[in-house]
């Protein structure tokens, strides 16, 4: 399939859209996320160099492979963080909910045995 100017333009748009969708999900205060963003920028730079006639597709493919191999580390770390839960959620799940449940049981027992009048 021949690469027309329109096709190249469409592919560049799709690449840019994917890059920004990923970038919006990164937390740039974390070094690993900054590194992934840097690796993605290397891909864009290599692509631009190739379009300017200064490089080849091998460099682009290597840059893409490098970024793609780095991304799963971040995804795994983020998935573990999500599974574990943020601190307020863990506090609610592990301490507040059991305290409310225990307090409710005590309240019901006190009412049941007549120690507390409602």
Buried (B, 14 or more C-beta within 10 A) or exposed (E): EEEEEEEEEEEBEEBEEEBEEBBEEBEEEEEBBEBBBEBBBBBBBBBEBBEEEEBEEEBBEEBBEBBEEBBEEBEEEBEEEEEEEEEEEEEBEEEEEEEEEEEEEEEEEEEEEEEEEE
